[in-house]
Amino acid sequence: MARCVTYLVLTSDEVNLRIPYALVCMTRFGAHWETGRRRRRWLEEFTEQERESATRLFNQSHRWLLTTGVPETVRMTVQTFALWMKLGEFCASI
């Protein structure tokens, strides 16, 4: 049986308003990332699958913020959007 996947399609303006990619990038590649407190919370709050998916989002946030900018349209699953939100909340709290 085929599995139906729902995608969100966002414009670059919507991405800039709704996805905290700049915060995620600055936190991930900043000094606060290499602390023991952050590592413990990271392991407690994110599943192994989320941590693996977050690796791709960290690279994407870096690309969007510092290299290419956000494309005109961005397509992602609802789960990816939820992970962006979770990463944003996590990064804002450390």
PDB file with one MODEL, atoms N, CA, C and O in Angstrom:
MODEL        1
ATOM      1  N   MET A   1       0.841  -1.171   0.000  1.00  0.00           N
ATOM      2  CA  MET A   1       0.000   0.000   0.000  1.00  0.00           C
ATOM      3  C   MET A   1       0.892   1.242   0.000  1.00  0.00           C
ATOM      4  O   MET A   1       1.842   1.330   0.778  1.00  0.00           O
ATOM      5  N   ALA A   2       0.587   2.183  -0.861  1.00  0.00           N
ATOM      6  CA  ALA A   2       1.370   3.414  -0.972  1.00  0.00           C
ATOM      7  C   ALA A   2       1.121   4.319   0.233  1.00  0.00           C
ATOM      8  O   ALA A   2       0.007   4.417   0.748  1.00  0.00           O
ATOM      9  N   ARG A   3       2.171   4.958   0.651  1.00  0.00           N
ATOM     10  CA  ARG A   3       2.082   5.872   1.780  1.00  0.00           C
ATOM     11  C   ARG A   3       1.972   7.298   1.250  1.00  0.00           C
ATOM     12  O   ARG A   3       2.774   7.714   0.415  1.00  0.00           O
ATOM     13  N   CYS A   4       1.011   8.026   1.720  1.00  0.00           N
ATOM     14  CA  CYS A   4       0.794   9.399   1.277  1.00  0.00           C
ATOM     15  C   CYS A   4       1.575  10.349   2.191  1.00  0.00           C
ATOM     16  O   CYS A   4       1.433  10.311   3.413  1.00  0.00           O
ATOM     17  N   VAL A   5       2.395  11.194   1.583  1.00  0.00           N
ATOM     18  CA  VAL A   5       3.197  12.153   2.330  1.00  0.00           C
ATOM     19  C   VAL A   5       2.688  13.555   2.011  1.00  0.00           C
ATOM     20  O   VAL A   5       2.492  13.903   0.846  1.00  0.00           O
ATOM     21  N   THR A   6       2.479  14.346   3.043  1.00  0.00           N
ATOM     22  CA  THR A   6       2.020  15.720   2.870  1.00  0.00           C
ATOM     23  C   THR A   6       3.221  16.657   2.885  1.00  0.00           C
ATOM     24  O   THR A   6       4.078  16.580   3.765  1.00  0.00           O
ATOM     25  N   TYR A   7       3.265  17.536   1.899  1.00  0.00           N
ATOM     26  CA  TYR A   7       4.345  18.507   1.801  1.00  0.00           C
ATOM     27  C   TYR A   7       3.812  19.919   1.991  1.00  0.00           C
ATOM     28  O   TYR A   7       2.690  20.240   1.599  1.00  0.00           O
ATOM     29  N   LEU A   8       4.641  20.750   2.602  1.00  0.00           N
ATOM     30  CA  LEU A   8       4.373  22.181   2.689  1.00  0.00           C
ATOM     31  C   LEU A   8       5.218  22.861   1.618  1.00  0.00           C
ATOM     32  O   LEU A   8       6.379  22.504   1.422  1.00  0.00           O
ATOM     33  N   VAL A   9       4.651  23.821   0.941  1.00  0.00           N
ATOM     34  CA  VAL A   9       5.403  24.617  -0.026  1.00  0.00           C
ATOM     35  C   VAL A   9       5.370  26.055   0.477  1.00  0.00           C
ATOM     36  O   VAL A   9       4.306  26.662   0.596  1.00  0.00           O
ATOM     37  N   LEU A  10       6.556  26.587   0.769  1.00  0.00           N
ATOM     38  CA  LEU A  10       6.680  27.930   1.329  1.00  0.00           C
ATOM     39  C   LEU A  10       7.465  28.822   0.374  1.00  0.00           C
ATOM     40  O   LEU A  10       8.405  28.370  -0.280  1.00  0.00           O
ATOM     41  N   THR A  11       7.080  30.072   0.299  1.00  0.00           N
ATOM     42  CA  THR A  11       7.870  31.044  -0.456  1.00  0.00           C
ATOM     43  C   THR A  11       9.066  31.460   0.398  1.00  0.00           C
ATOM     44  O   THR A  11       9.120  31.161   1.591  1.00  0.00           O
ATOM     45  N   SER A  12      10.009  32.142  -0.213  1.00  0.00           N
ATOM     46  CA  SER A  12      11.182  32.581   0.552  1.00  0.00           C
ATOM     47  C   SER A  12      10.778  33.544   1.669  1.00  0.00           C
ATOM     48  O   SER A  12      11.376  33.528   2.745  1.00  0.00           O
ATOM     49  N   ASP A  13       9.771  34.379   1.423  1.00  0.00           N
ATOM     50  CA  ASP A  13       9.295  35.284   2.478  1.00  0.00           C
ATOM     51  C   ASP A  13       8.688  34.509   3.640  1.00  0.00           C
ATOM     52  O   ASP A  13       8.912  34.850   4.801  1.00  0.00           O
ATOM     53  N   GLU A  14       7.924  33.471   3.332  1.00  0.00           N
ATOM     54  CA  GLU A  14       7.329  32.646   4.393  1.00  0.00           C
ATOM     55  C   GLU A  14       8.409  31.918   5.181  1.00  0.00           C
ATOM     56  O   GLU A  14       8.307  31.796   6.402  1.00  0.00           O
ATOM     57  N   VAL A  15       9.440  31.435   4.498  1.00  0.00           N
ATOM     58  CA  VAL A  15      10.554  30.779   5.191  1.00  0.00           C
ATOM     59  C   VAL A  15      11.227  31.770   6.134  1.00  0.00           C
ATOM     60  O   VAL A  15      11.520  31.438   7.282  1.00  0.00           O
ATOM     61  N   ASN A  16      11.471  32.981   5.651  1.00  0.00           N
ATOM     62  CA  ASN A  16      12.117  33.999   6.491  1.00  0.00           C
ATOM     63  C   ASN A  16      11.283  34.335   7.722  1.00  0.00           C
ATOM     64  O   ASN A  16      11.835  34.630   8.782  1.00  0.00           O
ATOM     65  N   LEU A  17       9.965  34.292   7.591  1.00  0.00           N
ATOM     66  CA  LEU A  17       9.085  34.606   8.718  1.00  0.00           C
ATOM     67  C   LEU A  17       8.890  33.442   9.681  1.00  0.00           C
ATOM     68  O   LEU A  17       8.763  33.657  10.886  1.00  0.00           O
ATOM     69  N   ARG A  18       8.865  32.224   9.176  1.00  0.00           N
ATOM     70  CA  ARG A  18       8.432  31.081   9.996  1.00  0.00           C
ATOM     71  C   ARG A  18       9.522  30.120  10.425  1.00  0.00           C
ATOM     72  O   ARG A  18       9.364  29.433  11.434  1.00  0.00           O
ATOM     73  N   ILE A  19      10.615  30.049   9.696  1.00  0.00           N
ATOM     74  CA  ILE A  19      11.652  29.061  10.005  1.00  0.00           C
ATOM     75  C   ILE A  19      12.855  29.778  10.612  1.00  0.00           C
ATOM     76  O   ILE A  19      13.411  30.686   9.994  1.00  0.00           O
ATOM     77  N   PRO A  20      13.260  29.380  11.812  1.00  0.00           N
ATOM     78  CA  PRO A  20      14.364  30.070  12.499  1.00  0.00           C
ATOM     79  C   PRO A  20      15.745  29.600  12.035  1.00  0.00           C
ATOM     80  O   PRO A  20      16.597  29.265  12.858  1.00  0.00           O
ATOM     81  N   TYR A  21      15.967  29.575  10.716  1.00  0.00           N
ATOM     82  CA  TYR A  21      17.217  29.029  10.192  1.00  0.00           C
ATOM     83  C   TYR A  21      18.436  29.864  10.595  1.00  0.00           C
ATOM     84  O   TYR A  21      19.514  29.304  10.796  1.00  0.00           O
ATOM     85  N   ALA A  22      18.294  31.177  10.717  1.00  0.00           N
ATOM     86  CA  ALA A  22      19.432  32.014  11.118  1.00  0.00           C
ATOM     87  C   ALA A  22      19.842  31.704  12.559  1.00  0.00           C
ATOM     88  O   ALA A  22      21.031  31.590  12.857  1.00  0.00           O
ATOM     89  N   LEU A  23      18.871  31.569  13.438  1.00  0.00           N
ATOM     90  CA  LEU A  23      19.152  31.221  14.834  1.00  0.00           C
ATOM     91  C   LEU A  23      19.808  29.848  14.920  1.00  0.00           C
ATOM     92  O   LEU A  23      20.777  29.665  15.657  1.00  0.00           O
ATOM     93  N   VAL A  24      19.284  28.887  14.170  1.00  0.00           N
ATOM     94  CA  VAL A  24      19.840  27.528  14.172  1.00  0.00           C
ATOM     95  C   VAL A  24      21.285  27.558  13.681  1.00  0.00           C
ATOM     96  O   VAL A  24      22.157  26.931  14.282  1.00  0.00           O
ATOM     97  N   CYS A  25      21.539  28.276  12.606  1.00  0.00           N
ATOM     98  CA  CYS A  25      22.897  28.355  12.055  1.00  0.00           C
ATOM     99  C   CYS A  25      23.859  29.009  13.045  1.00  0.00           C
ATOM    100  O   CYS A  25      24.935  28.474  13.312  1.00  0.00           O
ATOM    101  N   MET A  26      23.478  30.154  13.586  1.00  0.00           N
ATOM    102  CA  MET A  26      24.379  30.868  14.494  1.00  0.00           C
ATOM    103  C   MET A  26      24.641  30.076  15.769  1.00  0.00           C
ATOM    104  O   MET A  26      25.746  30.124  16.310  1.00  0.00           O
ATOM    105  N   THR A  27      23.646  29.354  16.250  1.00  0.00           N
ATOM    106  CA  THR A  27      23.839  28.550  17.456  1.00  0.00           C
ATOM    107  C   THR A  27      24.704  27.337  17.164  1.00  0.00           C
ATOM    108  O   THR A  27      25.645  27.051  17.905  1.00  0.00           O
ATOM    109  N   ARG A  28      24.393  26.623  16.091  1.00  0.00           N
ATOM    110  CA  ARG A  28      25.112  25.390  15.766  1.00  0.00           C
ATOM    111  C   ARG A  28      26.584  25.651  15.489  1.00  0.00           C
ATOM    112  O   ARG A  28      27.441  24.875  15.912  1.00  0.00           O
ATOM    113  N   PHE A  29      26.882  26.720  14.793  1.00  0.00           N
ATOM    114  CA  PHE A  29      28.264  26.990  14.418  1.00  0.00           C
ATOM    115  C   PHE A  29      28.920  28.015  15.337  1.00  0.00           C
ATOM    116  O   PHE A  29      29.977  28.556  15.011  1.00  0.00           O
ATOM    117  N   GLY A  30      28.295  28.283  16.491  1.00  0.00           N
ATOM    118  CA  GLY A  30      28.833  29.221  17.463  1.00  0.00           C
ATOM    119  C   GLY A  30      29.463  28.510  18.651  1.00  0.00           C
ATOM    120  O   GLY A  30      29.535  27.282  18.690  1.00  0.00           O
ATOM    121  N   ALA A  31      29.912  29.286  19.604  1.00  0.00           N
ATOM    122  CA  ALA A  31      30.650  28.770  20.758  1.00  0.00           C
ATOM    123  C   ALA A  31      29.783  27.965  21.723  1.00  0.00           C
ATOM    124  O   ALA A  31      30.295  27.073  22.399  1.00  0.00           O
ATOM    125  N   HIS A  32      28.496  28.253  21.803  1.00  0.00           N
ATOM    126  CA  HIS A  32      27.644  27.565  22.775  1.00  0.00           C
ATOM    127  C   HIS A  32      27.405  26.101  22.427  1.00  0.00           C
ATOM    128  O   HIS A  32      26.981  25.327  23.286  1.00  0.00           O
ATOM    129  N   TRP A  33      27.663  25.716  21.207  1.00  0.00           N
ATOM    130  CA  TRP A  33      27.332  24.356  20.782  1.00  0.00           C
ATOM    131  C   TRP A  33      28.225  23.319  21.450  1.00  0.00           C
ATOM    132  O   TRP A  33      27.772  22.203  21.703  1.00  0.00           O
ATOM    133  N   GLU A  34      29.443  23.642  21.737  1.00  0.00           N
ATOM    134  CA  GLU A  34      30.400  22.664  22.260  1.00  0.00           C
ATOM    135  C   GLU A  34      30.438  22.612  23.784  1.00  0.00           C
ATOM    136  O   GLU A  34      31.506  22.430  24.368  1.00  0.00           O
ATOM    137  N   THR A  35      29.301  22.767  24.426  1.00  0.00           N
ATOM    138  CA  THR A  35      29.265  22.694  25.884  1.00  0.00           C
ATOM    139  C   THR A  35      28.649  21.374  26.328  1.00  0.00           C
ATOM    140  O   THR A  35      27.836  20.787  25.615  1.00  0.00           O
ATOM    141  N   GLY A  36      29.037  20.920  27.495  1.00  0.00           N
ATOM    142  CA  GLY A  36      28.488  19.679  28.035  1.00  0.00           C
ATOM    143  C   GLY A  36      27.001  19.780  28.325  1.00  0.00           C
ATOM    144  O   GLY A  36      26.256  18.819  28.133  1.00  0.00           O
ATOM    145  N   ARG A  37      26.577  20.932  28.781  1.00  0.00           N
ATOM    146  CA  ARG A  37      25.153  21.143  29.076  1.00  0.00           C
ATOM    147  C   ARG A  37      24.317  20.967  27.808  1.00  0.00           C
ATOM    148  O   ARG A  37      23.276  20.310  27.827  1.00  0.00           O
ATOM    149  N   ARG A  38      24.779  21.555  26.714  1.00  0.00           N
ATOM    150  CA  ARG A  38      24.065  21.431  25.447  1.00  0.00           C
ATOM    151  C   ARG A  38      24.043  19.983  24.973  1.00  0.00           C
ATOM    152  O   ARG A  38      23.011  19.500  24.508  1.00  0.00           O
ATOM    153  N   ARG A  39      25.164  19.290  25.085  1.00  0.00           N
ATOM    154  CA  ARG A  39      25.230  17.889  24.650  1.00  0.00           C
ATOM    155  C   ARG A  39      24.240  17.019  25.416  1.00  0.00           C
ATOM    156  O   ARG A  39      23.546  16.193  24.824  1.00  0.00           O
ATOM    157  N   ARG A  40      24.175  17.205  26.726  1.00  0.00           N
ATOM    158  CA  ARG A  40      23.239  16.408  27.537  1.00  0.00           C
ATOM    159  C   ARG A  40      21.799  16.675  27.126  1.00  0.00           C
ATOM    160  O   ARG A  40      21.023  15.738  26.942  1.00  0.00           O
ATOM    161  N   ARG A  41      21.442  17.931  26.981  1.00  0.00           N
ATOM    162  CA  ARG A  41      20.068  18.270  26.564  1.00  0.00           C
ATOM    163  C   ARG A  41      19.771  17.738  25.170  1.00  0.00           C
ATOM    164  O   ARG A  41      18.669  17.252  24.916  1.00  0.00           O
ATOM    165  N   TRP A  42      20.735  17.825  24.268  1.00  0.00           N
ATOM    166  CA  TRP A  42      20.574  17.336  22.895  1.00  0.00           C
ATOM    167  C   TRP A  42      20.219  15.845  22.907  1.00  0.00           C
ATOM    168  O   TRP A  42      19.307  15.414  22.202  1.00  0.00           O
ATOM    169  N   LEU A  43      20.936  15.071  23.702  1.00  0.00           N
ATOM    170  CA  LEU A  43      20.674  13.634  23.780  1.00  0.00           C
ATOM    171  C   LEU A  43      19.346  13.332  24.460  1.00  0.00           C
ATOM    172  O   LEU A  43      18.675  12.365  24.100  1.00  0.00           O
ATOM    173  N   GLU A  44      18.959  14.146  25.437  1.00  0.00           N
ATOM    174  CA  GLU A  44      17.696  13.934  26.147  1.00  0.00           C
ATOM    175  C   GLU A  44      16.479  14.324  25.313  1.00  0.00           C
ATOM    176  O   GLU A  44      15.461  13.633  25.346  1.00  0.00           O
ATOM    177  N   GLU A  45      16.573  15.415  24.571  1.00  0.00           N
ATOM    178  CA  GLU A  45      15.399  16.002  23.927  1.00  0.00           C
ATOM    179  C   GLU A  45      15.170  15.566  22.483  1.00  0.00           C
ATOM    180  O   GLU A  45      14.068  15.732  21.960  1.00  0.00           O
ATOM    181  N   PHE A  46      16.192  15.011  21.832  1.00  0.00           N
ATOM    182  CA  PHE A  46      16.062  14.631  20.428  1.00  0.00           C
ATOM    183  C   PHE A  46      16.312  13.140  20.262  1.00  0.00           C
ATOM    184  O   PHE A  46      17.237  12.582  20.853  1.00  0.00           O
ATOM    185  N   THR A  47      15.481  12.508  19.455  1.00  0.00           N
ATOM    186  CA  THR A  47      15.674  11.089  19.157  1.00  0.00           C
ATOM    187  C   THR A  47      16.856  10.944  18.201  1.00  0.00           C
ATOM    188  O   THR A  47      17.327  11.925  17.626  1.00  0.00           O
ATOM    189  N   GLU A  48      17.324   9.718  18.041  1.00  0.00           N
ATOM    190  CA  GLU A  48      18.425   9.457  17.114  1.00  0.00           C
ATOM    191  C   GLU A  48      18.048   9.882  15.695  1.00  0.00           C
ATOM    192  O   GLU A  48      18.862  10.471  14.984  1.00  0.00           O
ATOM    193  N   GLN A  49      16.839   9.588  15.292  1.00  0.00           N
ATOM    194  CA  GLN A  49      16.380   9.971  13.953  1.00  0.00           C
ATOM    195  C   GLN A  49      16.334  11.495  13.795  1.00  0.00           C
ATOM    196  O   GLN A  49      16.717  12.025  12.752  1.00  0.00           O
ATOM    197  N   GLU A  50      15.868  12.191  14.824  1.00  0.00           N
ATOM    198  CA  GLU A  50      15.838  13.658  14.775  1.00  0.00           C
ATOM    199  C   GLU A  50      17.246  14.236  14.705  1.00  0.00           C
ATOM    200  O   GLU A  50      17.485  15.201  13.979  1.00  0.00           O
ATOM    201  N   ARG A  51      18.175  13.653  15.451  1.00  0.00           N
ATOM    202  CA  ARG A  51      19.559  14.139  15.420  1.00  0.00           C
ATOM    203  C   ARG A  51      20.172  13.949  14.037  1.00  0.00           C
ATOM    204  O   ARG A  51      20.896  14.818  13.552  1.00  0.00           O
ATOM    205  N   GLU A  52      19.884  12.818  13.403  1.00  0.00           N
ATOM    206  CA  GLU A  52      20.396  12.579  12.051  1.00  0.00           C
ATOM    207  C   GLU A  52      19.779  13.557  11.056  1.00  0.00           C
ATOM    208  O   GLU A  52      20.483  14.104  10.207  1.00  0.00           O
ATOM    209  N   SER A  53      18.480  13.780  11.155  1.00  0.00           N
ATOM    210  CA  SER A  53      17.805  14.725  10.257  1.00  0.00           C
ATOM    211  C   SER A  53      18.292  16.148  10.501  1.00  0.00           C
ATOM    212  O   SER A  53      18.392  16.942   9.565  1.00  0.00           O
ATOM    213  N   ALA A  54      18.591  16.470  11.745  1.00  0.00           N
ATOM    214  CA  ALA A  54      19.052  17.817  12.086  1.00  0.00           C
ATOM    215  C   ALA A  54      20.388  18.133  11.421  1.00  0.00           C
ATOM    216  O   ALA A  54      20.656  19.293  11.109  1.00  0.00           O
ATOM    217  N   THR A  55      21.223  17.133  11.202  1.00  0.00           N
ATOM    218  CA  THR A  55      22.502  17.358  10.530  1.00  0.00           C
ATOM    219  C   THR A  55      22.282  18.000   9.166  1.00  0.00           C
ATOM    220  O   THR A  55      22.990  18.935   8.794  1.00  0.00           O
ATOM    221  N   ARG A  56      21.308  17.500   8.427  1.00  0.00           N
ATOM    222  CA  ARG A  56      20.987  18.066   7.117  1.00  0.00           C
ATOM    223  C   ARG A  56      20.449  19.489   7.260  1.00  0.00           C
ATOM    224  O   ARG A  56      20.775  20.367   6.461  1.00  0.00           O
ATOM    225  N   LEU A  57      19.620  19.711   8.288  1.00  0.00           N
ATOM    226  CA  LEU A  57      19.054  21.046   8.488  1.00  0.00           C
ATOM    227  C   LEU A  57      20.120  22.055   8.914  1.00  0.00           C
ATOM    228  O   LEU A  57      20.043  23.226   8.542  1.00  0.00           O
ATOM    229  N   PHE A  58      21.106  21.617   9.685  1.00  0.00           N
ATOM    230  CA  PHE A  58      22.207  22.515  10.056  1.00  0.00           C
ATOM    231  C   PHE A  58      22.951  22.981   8.801  1.00  0.00           C
ATOM    232  O   PHE A  58      23.256  24.164   8.651  1.00  0.00           O
ATOM    233  N   ASN A  59      23.234  22.040   7.911  1.00  0.00           N
ATOM    234  CA  ASN A  59      23.920  22.396   6.668  1.00  0.00           C
ATOM    235  C   ASN A  59      23.053  23.306   5.806  1.00  0.00           C
ATOM    236  O   ASN A  59      23.549  24.246   5.186  1.00  0.00           O
ATOM    237  N   GLN A  60      21.767  23.022   5.773  1.00  0.00           N
ATOM    238  CA  GLN A  60      20.848  23.849   4.996  1.00  0.00           C
ATOM    239  C   GLN A  60      20.762  25.260   5.576  1.00  0.00           C
ATOM    240  O   GLN A  60      20.736  26.237   4.828  1.00  0.00           O
ATOM    241  N   SER A  61      20.717  25.371   6.894  1.00  0.00           N
ATOM    242  CA  SER A  61      20.654  26.700   7.515  1.00  0.00           C
ATOM    243  C   SER A  61      21.909  27.504   7.187  1.00  0.00           C
ATOM    244  O   SER A  61      21.830  28.706   6.934  1.00  0.00           O
ATOM    245  N   HIS A  62      23.053  26.849   7.191  1.00  0.00           N
ATOM    246  CA  HIS A  62      24.310  27.515   6.847  1.00  0.00           C
ATOM    247  C   HIS A  62      24.277  27.994   5.401  1.00  0.00           C
ATOM    248  O   HIS A  62      24.664  29.124   5.104  1.00  0.00           O
ATOM    249  N   ARG A  63      23.819  27.135   4.513  1.00  0.00           N
ATOM    250  CA  ARG A  63      23.729  27.489   3.093  1.00  0.00           C
ATOM    251  C   ARG A  63      22.778  28.670   2.879  1.00  0.00           C
ATOM    252  O   ARG A  63      23.105  29.616   2.161  1.00  0.00           O
ATOM    253  N   TRP A  64      21.603  28.607   3.505  1.00  0.00           N
ATOM    254  CA  TRP A  64      20.615  29.674   3.341  1.00  0.00           C
ATOM    255  C   TRP A  64      21.106  30.997   3.916  1.00  0.00           C
ATOM    256  O   TRP A  64      20.886  32.050   3.317  1.00  0.00           O
ATOM    257  N   LEU A  65      21.769  30.956   5.071  1.00  0.00           N
ATOM    258  CA  LEU A  65      22.181  32.190   5.737  1.00  0.00           C
ATOM    259  C   LEU A  65      23.440  32.798   5.127  1.00  0.00           C
ATOM    260  O   LEU A  65      23.531  34.016   4.973  1.00  0.00           O
ATOM    261  N   LEU A  66      24.406  31.959   4.780  1.00  0.00           N
ATOM    262  CA  LEU A  66      25.724  32.483   4.424  1.00  0.00           C
ATOM    263  C   LEU A  66      26.167  32.256   2.983  1.00  0.00           C
ATOM    264  O   LEU A  66      27.157  32.846   2.549  1.00  0.00           O
ATOM    265  N   THR A  67      25.463  31.423   2.239  1.00  0.00           N
ATOM    266  CA  THR A  67      25.949  31.096   0.901  1.00  0.00           C
ATOM    267  C   THR A  67      24.981  31.507  -0.197  1.00  0.00           C
ATOM    268  O   THR A  67      25.253  32.431  -0.963  1.00  0.00           O
ATOM    269  N   THR A  68      23.857  30.819  -0.269  1.00  0.00           N
ATOM    270  CA  THR A  68      22.963  30.993  -1.423  1.00  0.00           C
ATOM    271  C   THR A  68      21.732  31.828  -1.139  1.00  0.00           C
ATOM    272  O   THR A  68      21.118  32.362  -2.063  1.00  0.00           O
ATOM    273  N   GLY A  69      21.365  31.947   0.119  1.00  0.00           N
ATOM    274  CA  GLY A  69      20.086  32.559   0.455  1.00  0.00           C
ATOM    275  C   GLY A  69      18.970  31.527   0.316  1.00  0.00           C
ATOM    276  O   GLY A  69      19.196  30.412  -0.154  1.00  0.00           O
ATOM    277  N   VAL A  70      17.788  31.905   0.723  1.00  0.00           N
ATOM    278  CA  VAL A  70      16.639  31.000   0.661  1.00  0.00           C
ATOM    279  C   VAL A  70      16.118  30.979  -0.777  1.00  0.00           C
ATOM    280  O   VAL A  70      15.954  32.037  -1.384  1.00  0.00           O
ATOM    281  N   PRO A  71      15.854  29.785  -1.333  1.00  0.00           N
ATOM    282  CA  PRO A  71      15.293  29.723  -2.685  1.00  0.00           C
ATOM    283  C   PRO A  71      13.899  30.346  -2.748  1.00  0.00           C
ATOM    284  O   PRO A  71      13.265  30.567  -1.716  1.00  0.00           O
ATOM    285  N   GLU A  72      13.428  30.625  -3.954  1.00  0.00           N
ATOM    286  CA  GLU A  72      12.102  31.233  -4.145  1.00  0.00           C
ATOM    287  C   GLU A  72      10.995  30.394  -3.518  1.00  0.00           C
ATOM    288  O   GLU A  72      10.086  30.937  -2.890  1.00  0.00           O
ATOM    289  N   THR A  73      11.063  29.077  -3.684  1.00  0.00           N
ATOM    290  CA  THR A  73      10.093  28.182  -3.040  1.00  0.00           C
ATOM    291  C   THR A  73      10.848  27.050  -2.366  1.00  0.00           C
ATOM    292  O   THR A  73      11.868  26.574  -2.865  1.00  0.00           O
ATOM    293  N   VAL A  74      10.332  26.636  -1.235  1.00  0.00           N
ATOM    294  CA  VAL A  74      10.922  25.554  -0.458  1.00  0.00           C
ATOM    295  C   VAL A  74       9.825  24.539  -0.181  1.00  0.00           C
ATOM    296  O   VAL A  74       8.745  24.894   0.291  1.00  0.00           O
ATOM    297  N   ARG A  75      10.106  23.277  -0.476  1.00  0.00           N
ATOM    298  CA  ARG A  75       9.144  22.206  -0.223  1.00  0.00           C
ATOM    299  C   ARG A  75       9.714  21.301   0.859  1.00  0.00           C
ATOM    300  O   ARG A  75      10.865  20.872   0.780  1.00  0.00           O
ATOM    301  N   MET A  76       8.899  21.013   1.871  1.00  0.00           N
ATOM    302  CA  MET A  76       9.339  20.140   2.959  1.00  0.00           C
ATOM    303  C   MET A  76       8.141  19.396   3.527  1.00  0.00           C
ATOM    304  O   MET A  76       6.994  19.804   3.347  1.00  0.00           O
ATOM    305  N   THR A  77       8.426  18.305   4.209  1.00  0.00           N
ATOM    306  CA  THR A  77       7.353  17.556   4.860  1.00  0.00           C
ATOM    307  C   THR A  77       6.928  18.284   6.134  1.00  0.00           C
ATOM    308  O   THR A  77       7.637  19.151   6.646  1.00  0.00           O
ATOM    309  N   VAL A  78       5.778  17.913   6.617  1.00  0.00           N
ATOM    310  CA  VAL A  78       5.282  18.476   7.876  1.00  0.00           C
ATOM    311  C   VAL A  78       6.241  18.118   9.013  1.00  0.00           C
ATOM    312  O   VAL A  78       6.455  18.919   9.923  1.00  0.00           O
ATOM    313  N   GLN A  79       6.814  16.920   8.960  1.00  0.00           N
ATOM    314  CA  GLN A  79       7.759  16.482   9.993  1.00  0.00           C
ATOM    315  C   GLN A  79       9.025  17.341   9.976  1.00  0.00           C
ATOM    316  O   GLN A  79       9.566  17.670  11.032  1.00  0.00           O
ATOM    317  N   THR A  80       9.491  17.701   8.796  1.00  0.00           N
ATOM    318  CA  THR A  80      10.676  18.558   8.700  1.00  0.00           C
ATOM    319  C   THR A  80      10.376  19.944   9.254  1.00  0.00           C
ATOM    320  O   THR A  80      11.199  20.527   9.961  1.00  0.00           O
ATOM    321  N   PHE A  81       9.206  20.469   8.935  1.00  0.00           N
ATOM    322  CA  PHE A  81       8.808  21.771   9.471  1.00  0.00           C
ATOM    323  C   PHE A  81       8.770  21.722  10.999  1.00  0.00           C
ATOM    324  O   PHE A  81       9.243  22.642  11.666  1.00  0.00           O
ATOM    325  N   ALA A  82       8.205  20.645  11.549  1.00  0.00           N
ATOM    326  CA  ALA A  82       8.142  20.489  13.008  1.00  0.00           C
ATOM    327  C   ALA A  82       9.547  20.407  13.607  1.00  0.00           C
ATOM    328  O   ALA A  82       9.790  20.943  14.689  1.00  0.00           O
ATOM    329  N   LEU A  83      10.467  19.745  12.916  1.00  0.00           N
ATOM    330  CA  LEU A  83      11.841  19.657  13.413  1.00  0.00           C
ATOM    331  C   LEU A  83      12.522  21.027  13.382  1.00  0.00           C
ATOM    332  O   LEU A  83      13.277  21.354  14.298  1.00  0.00           O
ATOM    333  N   TRP A  84      12.272  21.827  12.351  1.00  0.00           N
ATOM    334  CA  TRP A  84      12.793  23.202  12.335  1.00  0.00           C
ATOM    335  C   TRP A  84      12.318  23.964  13.572  1.00  0.00           C
ATOM    336  O   TRP A  84      13.101  24.659  14.220  1.00  0.00           O
ATOM    337  N   MET A  85      11.028  23.828  13.895  1.00  0.00           N
ATOM    338  CA  MET A  85      10.475  24.531  15.059  1.00  0.00           C
ATOM    339  C   MET A  85      11.135  24.040  16.349  1.00  0.00           C
ATOM    340  O   MET A  85      11.488  24.836  17.219  1.00  0.00           O
ATOM    341  N   LYS A  86      11.294  22.733  16.461  1.00  0.00           N
ATOM    342  CA  LYS A  86      11.912  22.158  17.657  1.00  0.00           C
ATOM    343  C   LYS A  86      13.372  22.616  17.782  1.00  0.00           C
ATOM    344  O   LYS A  86      13.829  22.950  18.875  1.00  0.00           O
ATOM    345  N   LEU A  87      14.090  22.628  16.672  1.00  0.00           N
ATOM    346  CA  LEU A  87      15.477  23.107  16.691  1.00  0.00           C
ATOM    347  C   LEU A  87      15.551  24.576  17.080  1.00  0.00           C
ATOM    348  O   LEU A  87      16.437  24.981  17.833  1.00  0.00           O
ATOM    349  N   GLY A  88      14.626  25.369  16.569  1.00  0.00           N
ATOM    350  CA  GLY A  88      14.600  26.789  16.913  1.00  0.00           C
ATOM    351  C   GLY A  88      14.386  27.010  18.398  1.00  0.00           C
ATOM    352  O   GLY A  88      15.069  27.828  19.015  1.00  0.00           O
ATOM    353  N   GLU A  89      13.440  26.285  18.972  1.00  0.00           N
ATOM    354  CA  GLU A  89      13.180  26.406  20.412  1.00  0.00           C
ATOM    355  C   GLU A  89      14.388  25.956  21.221  1.00  0.00           C
ATOM    356  O   GLU A  89      14.754  26.590  22.210  1.00  0.00           O
ATOM    357  N   PHE A  90      15.004  24.853  20.794  1.00  0.00           N
ATOM    358  CA  PHE A  90      16.176  24.340  21.489  1.00  0.00           C
ATOM    359  C   PHE A  90      17.322  25.353  21.435  1.00  0.00           C
ATOM    360  O   PHE A  90      17.937  25.659  22.457  1.00  0.00           O
ATOM    361  N   CYS A  91      17.599  25.863  20.250  1.00  0.00           N
ATOM    362  CA  CYS A  91      18.706  26.812  20.083  1.00  0.00           C
ATOM    363  C   CYS A  91      18.458  28.108  20.851  1.00  0.00           C
ATOM    364  O   CYS A  91      19.396  28.699  21.386  1.00  0.00           O
ATOM    365  N   ALA A  92      17.224  28.546  20.908  1.00  0.00           N
ATOM    366  CA  ALA A  92      16.907  29.771  21.645  1.00  0.00           C
ATOM    367  C   ALA A  92      17.088  29.587  23.146  1.00  0.00           C
ATOM    368  O   ALA A  92      17.298  30.560  23.871  1.00  0.00           O
ATOM    369  N   SER A  93      17.009  28.351  23.613  1.00  0.00           N
ATOM    370  CA  SER A  93      17.060  28.108  25.055  1.00  0.00           C
ATOM    371  C   SER A  93      18.472  27.841  25.581  1.00  0.00           C
ATOM    372  O   SER A  93      18.669  27.777  26.795  1.00  0.00           O
ATOM    373  N   ILE A  94      19.454  27.686  24.693  1.00  0.00           N
ATOM    374  CA  ILE A  94      20.811  27.407  25.202  1.00  0.00           C
ATOM    375  C   ILE A  94      21.699  28.626  25.182  1.00  0.00           C
ATOM    376  O   ILE A  94      22.862  28.550  25.577  1.00  0.00           O
TER     377      ILE A  94
ENDMDL
END
